[in-house]
Amino acid sequence: MNAFVLGMRLLWGSGRRGRARFLLMTLGSALGVACLAAVLTIPSILTAHDARTAAREPRQGTSSFLYQEFRDPYGAQPLHRVFLARTGPGHAPVPPGIGKLPEAGEAIVSPKLAEILAANPRTAALVPGRVRGTIAPEGLGDTEDLYAYIGTTPDELTEAEELGSFGAGRPWRTVVEPSTLSILRFTLGCIVLLPLVIFLSVCARLSGESRARRLAALRLVGLSAKDTLRVNAGESVTAALFGALLGSLGYLGVNEVMARVGLPGLHWYPADGRPSGWTLAVCLLGCPALAWMVGQVSARRAALTPINVRRTGERKPPRKWGALLLVPGIGVIGGYCVLSVLGRDPSGGSANSVLVPGAVLLTGLGLVFGLAPITAWLARRLAGVSRSLSMALAMRRTEIDPGSSLRVATGLVLLVFGASLTQGVLVEVDQVSRRTSPVQEYSIPFAHLNERQRVETARVAGVRGHGMSSSSWQASPNDETPQTYAVVATCHQLAVFVERAEGCVESKVLRIRDQNFSTDAEAVVGRSFPFLLSNGRKLDVTVPQGSVSVRAHQPSEFAGPSLLIPPSFLPPGVVLREGNLVLVSDADPATIRSVLDGIGAVAPTATVTPVGIVIDSLAQLTVIRSLLAVGMVLGLVIGVAAFVVSVADRALERRGQVAALALLGARAGTLRVVQVVQVVLPLGVGLGAAIVTGWLAESSYLITGGGSVHWDWEGLPLLFTCALGVLCVAALASVPMVRRHIDPEHIRRD
């Protein structure tokens, strides 16, 4: 009989327990493959987005059209408008997603922008003209893209260029910068793919002890060693193959739903998230291949020494070479930390891009393969000094079979290690993408606001204060009249905008002295400067003798001006015509997005300049946070699933041992303590090692990144809290695995 057929017949003939094990292996493989497909399709989603946006980029050339681009923020979202003007008959290139370029007075917009225009009539000024149609998906980056082609006349375009074609090798704005994408891929690999391999291995080795005894029996009745391995591999590979098919179908369904819901900052079309042929090949072939390799390794002892398996002979201690992987890994990341403590800057250089990722991988593998020998050594020491029966039983069992504890703990250990690395990536990206100032300013020209909008904008939720800024009036650009810069604010408003203000006097014009700026040579005491008001008049301000000393944030609209003008000097309802309304809020990304959205709702056509940041950087930071959050959720699902499956399988495998101990007089409470200690000890050792090595890996990444933050002290309490929570949950989950009533029938061998 064929060994594969024999394995399947034995599976289905082993009763409900065998079929339940097969079903559990299949469902576990399905969950793992679904997570694998999700991780592998993230780069294709980003690539598809960038490819479509690159294909619509206008390029200079020769045609009968002129074009001019405008990239502005609409709230916290980038808004891209392309104005097109026909100069005569002739060739007219067409971008993807539309059939014909709009004529003067016409516009073609994205579906999301069309919804905004229909819901908010005040946004009509963003897209002048009649909306003739919408852009098809092939001309948009994603479902939330704000894009418009607007037809106009040549005299309306002040900086027009002649249109040649559409399409560029690289888009003007990518979802994630290539350098950041490489870091993102590596991080997702650490927090998802490494635990995934462990989880799939756990699923392939369910009921490993009883399966080994069954295979040893087949070997003893005359089956060859090769056929014995094939029998075991047949069951594992079949379960993995069915699981891979089920997981792929499950991911396709989840993708269709998530594409319509999206993630914060990231949306895509369903076709973007569908797995490619290469991804399907990895899922459908990689999972069964891994199950086959695990089956070969796990069944080798039963095939080569079946008598020892049947008689439960003495097992060899785990090899210690796995722990040696920690030596070079910790050596490299620890070396970078030592260099930083000594005051040397090891950032920069091409070697860091290889050494740090390599050291992180070696450290992660060391945690996986080194946990068993370290746990066995520690259990042997504790068993020798313990006076407690429960502790002695637990330690002796862990010393004899540390591999079962390894399967229980490894997934969660890698999750905590990956969480440390994820914190480092977020800290590094946050340093690059945001201001170091604790406040964020927003500058809006008064020419873009009416009186009602000025009042409502200053009251947007999250805004802490407001003021005005403007340069003095000049008759013409070529006018050589001395000019200065002033802000209009009360002393209280000034204190909100700057880091420090001393000597301010209300209702009095003052000179501003900022220690970070040199003295304005034009602002001579006694010289007058005119400021144009919105009512058509001019306000003459004389530079006084009195001054206020400030220390402004960098950058800021309040950094560098020479005069502080009290608002009482302006008539009620009058502002500086050539000035800007300046708002200030806290600098955290959530508040910035909230304020920008509030300004967009009040004044949708106004140009908002977030001082010191770029909207695209803020959007990219949101995407990175979303993808890392998805990775952490997938890693958590995989880690928890591996723990639950391992603990349940471990309890079922040891029912005979538990029954024997109960018949010898061990109490149920003692057995539960043994079960908990057997889980908590390796998990506690692994989580402790994961926190230490993960924090060192995070610090080495921050040090080589060249940012100002090298030590993430704020993230350590979170890691300790998570580790403590994992230990508590693991201990509670282990208690029900020992039932109150023990069935002596479990002592009978297969």
Secondary structure by P-SEA (a helix, b strand, c coil): ccaaaaaaaaaaaccaaaaaaaaaaaaaaaaaaaaaaaaaaaaaaaaaaaaaaaaaccccccccccbbbbbbbcccbbbbbbbbbbccccbbbbcccccccccccbbbbcaaaaaaaaaccccccccccccccccccccccccccccbbbbbccccccbbbbbccccccccccccccaaaaaaaaaaaaaacaaaaaaaaaaaaacaaaaaaaaaaaaaaacccaaaaaaaaaaaaaaaaaaaaaaaaaaaaaaaaaaaaacccccccccccccccaaaaaaaacaaaaaaaaaaaaaaccccccaaaaaaccccccccccccaaaaaaaaaaaaaaaaaaaccccccccccccaaaaaaaaaaaaaacaaaaaaaaaaaaaaaacccaaaaaaaaaaaacaaaaaaacaaaaaaaaaaaaaaaaaaaaaaaccccccbbbbbbbcccccaaaaaaaaaccccccccccccccccccccccccbbbbbbcaaaaaaaccccccccccbbbbbbbccccccccccccbbbbbbccccbbbbbccccbbbbbbcccccccccccbbbbccccccccccccccccccccccaaaaaaaaaaaaaacccbbbbcccccaaaaaaaaaaaaaaaaaaaaaaaaaaaaaaaaaaaaaaaaaaaaaaaaaacccaaaaaaaaaaaaaaaaaaaaaaaaaaaaaaaaaaaaaccccccccccaaaaaaaaaaaaaaaaaaaacccccccccccccccc
